[in-house]
Amino acid sequence: MIFEERKPQARELVVIAVICALGVVGRSAFFMLPQFKPVAAMVIISGVAFGGESGFLVGAVTMFVSNMFFGQGPLTPWQMFAMGIIGFLSGVLFRKGVLRRDRISLAVFGGIVVFLVYGGIMNPASALTFQYKVTWPAIATSLVMGAPFDLIHGLATVFFLLVAGEAMLEKLDRIKVKYGLVES
C-alpha cells in the first residue's frame, strides 16, 4: 500500500520487474543446488538501491513467480513474506545508515539476515503448516533441522553479494540517474 501511495513511475516498475525476473532466472538456474540461490542477494540489492518498499515487492514477487516453476503450495505466502521482509529490512537499514554499501557489510548482513529472518520464519512456518498439532518442541525441532539448509542459503547469499553486489548497485545507480529515478 505504501508503494502504491507514492505513485511509482512506469520506468521504476520496469526496473523492479527486471530485478524480479533476474531473481526468478537465478533461482531456476541453480535449481539443482538445494538452497544455493541468488534470490536473497537480488532482494537485498534492490532494497538498498530503491528502498524498503521496492525491496519488499521484489522479494515477494520473485518468490511468487518462481514458485510458478517450482510449485505453489501452502508455504508460498510464507516465502513471499520472509523474502519481502529481507528486502524491506535492507532498504530501511540502509536508509537509516545502519547498513553500509560496501561488499563486506552487504555480505555479512546478507548471511545473517537470511539465516535468522528467512530461516526464522520458514522453519516454524513448515511446522505450523504440516503438523496436525503444533507444539513448542515441534517448532524447536523445525528450527534445528532447518539450520543446515539456512546456513547453506546464508553462505550462498554471502557468495553472490561478494561476487556481484557492488557491480549490481553501480548499474542500478546509473539506471536511477539516467531514467530520473533518483529520490528528490
N, C-alpha and C positions, 0 to 999 in steps of 0.2 A: 504494500500500500504506500509506503514511503517512497519507493522507487517511482510509482505511477504519479504521485502527487507532484513530484518535481518536474514532470513532463519532459522525459528524456527525448533527445533528438533522434531521428531515424538513424543517423550515422553512428550514434552511440550504440543503438540497438544492434546494428550490423556488426560492429566490433565485438560486442558481447556474444552475439550468435556465433561468430567465427571462433572465439575463445572456447565456447561450449563445444563446437564441432571438433576443435583440436583435442579437447578433453575426451570426447567420445571416441575419436580415432585413436588416441593414445591408450585408452582403456582396451579397445579392441585389438590394437597391435600387440599388446602384451598379455593377451588372454591366456597364454599357456603358462605364465608365471603367476601362481597364486599371490595375490596382494601386492605384487610388484607393478604398480601402475603410476603414471604421471598425473593422475587426476587431481590429487590434493595440491601438487605443486602448481598446476594451472589455476586452481581456485585461489590459492594464496597470492599468486602473481596478479590475478585480476582484482582481488581485494585491495592490494597495495596500490595498483595502478589507477583504479577507478572508484575506490571507496567501498565501504562495508555493504551497502545495498546491492551494488553490482556484484560484489564477491558472493553474497548470499545467492543471488539469482544465478550466477554461473555454476555454483556448487549444486543447487537444487535441480536446475535444468539439465546439467550434464549427467547427473545420476539418473534422472527420469528417462532421458533419451537413450542413454547407453543401456539401460535395462530393457529397452525395446529389443535389443540384440541378445542380451543375456537372460532375459526373462523377468517379467514383472512378478511381484509377489507381495506377501504381507510385510516384507522388510523394506520395500521400495520407499514408502514415506519416511521411514526412519533414516534410510541412507540419504535421502534428499535433505532432510533436516540436519543431519550430522555434517554433511559436506557443506551445506549452506552456512551453518554456524562457523565453520572453519573460515570460509570466505568473509563472513561478517566480522569475525574477530580480527582477522588480518588487516582488514580495512580500517577498523576502528582503532586498533592498537598502533597502526602506522600513523594515522592522523593525529593521535594523541602524543606521538613522539616516543612511545614505549618500544616499538619495533623499528629497528633501523633497516636500511635498504641494502646493506652490503651482503655479499654471498654467505658469509659465516652466520650472521644474525638470522637471515631468512632460513638457512638450512637448519639451524638449531631450533628455531621457532617451529618450523615445519615438522621436524621429527617429534618434538614434544607435543604439539597440538594434535597431530594425527594419532599418536599413541594414547594420549589422555582424553581428548574430546571425541574423536571418531570411535575409538575403541570403547571409551567410557559410555557412549550412547548405544553403539551397535551390539555390544556383548550382552548387556542387560535386556536390550530390545529382543534379542533372539530368545532369551529365557521367557520374557513376557509373551512373546508371540507363539512359541512352540510348546510351552509347558501347560499341562492341564491345571495344576495347582502351583502357583508361583510362591516360592519361599525364599528367604534370605540366603540359605545355603545354595539354592539353585542359581541365584544371581551371582553369588561369590564364585561358584564353580564356573559359570559362563565367563566371568572376568578372568579367572586364572587360565582357563582353557583357550581363551581368545588372545591372551598376551603374546604368544609366539607369532601369531598372524599380525597382530598390531605392531609388533617390533619390526617385522618384515615391511609392513606398509609404511611405518615411520622411516625406516632406512631407505626405502625407495624414494620417499619424498625428499629426504636429505640429498640423495644422489641427484635427482632431477633438478632440485633447486641449485645445487652446486654447479651442475653442468650448464643449465640453461636459464637460470633465474635472472641474472643481471642482463643478459642479452635480450631476453623477452621484455624486461622492463624498459630497456633502452628503446626497443622497437615500438612499444606501446606509448612511450613518451613522444616519439616522433609522430605517431598517428594522432595523439591528442593535440599536438601543436598544429600539425598540417590540416586537420579537419575541424579545428576550433572546439575541441572537447575540453580545453583547459578550464578548470573552475575559476570563476572571477572572484 
